[in-house]
Amino acid sequence: VDGSGNGIVDATIHAYVASAFTSNPLTATVQATTTTSADGRWEFPMMLDSGTTYTLYIYKQGVYGPATVNVTP
């Protein structure tokens, strides 16, 4: 969602293992990818390993981001 809480349709979300992304984001391997629906929710689940910290890289060219957030499922 944007700063006003509105969904951003068709934003792309890539998940990287956080330690690899922090070490060198240019060589980190994408672990999973999804896009967002009109309400900002993920279109498809990303099957990530629980207990591992991931960096989510979120963007929509010319509209949002890039932004990153760390999550641990």
N, C-alpha and C positions, 0 to 999 in steps of 0.2 A: 504494500500500500504506500501511497505517497504521504507527505507530511500532514495532509488534511484527513487522512484515513480512507481515501478513495482507492479502490482497486486499480491496479495497473495491468491491463490485459496484454498478454503475450510477452511479458518480461521473461528473460532466461535466467535460470538459477543453476550454477555448476557447484558441485560439492567436491572439495579437496580435503585430504587428510591435513589437518591444521599445521602439524609440524613440518610437513613437506612444503606447504604453501608459504609458511613464514620463512623457511630456509631459502627457497628460491621459487617464487610464483611462476617464473617463466618455464621451469622444467617440471613443476608438480603435475601429477596425472589426475585428470578428472575421474572421480569415482562414480558419479551419477549426475544426471541432468534432468531438469523438468522445466516447464513453462508455467505461466500463471493464467488463470481465467479472469473474466471481467471483474470479479469481486476480489481479486488478488490472491486467491487460494491456489495452491499447487494443482496443476492438471493431473499429474501422475505422481504416485508416491516414489520416493527415492529409498531404496532398500539399503540403508546404511547400518553398519555394525554398531550395536549398542556398546556404550563405554568408550568409544573412540571419539575424539573431538575433531569436528570438521569445520572448515571455513567455507561458508556459502558466499559465492561471488554472484551478485545480483545486478542485472543491467537490462535496459532497453534502449537501444541506440537513439540518441536525441531526445529521450523522454525521461529516463531515470538512471541514476548511478553512473559509473559502477559504485557499488557499495559492498561491504563485506560484513559478515556477522559470524561469530563462532557458536556452534551448537554441539551438544553431546547428547545423542539419543539414548 
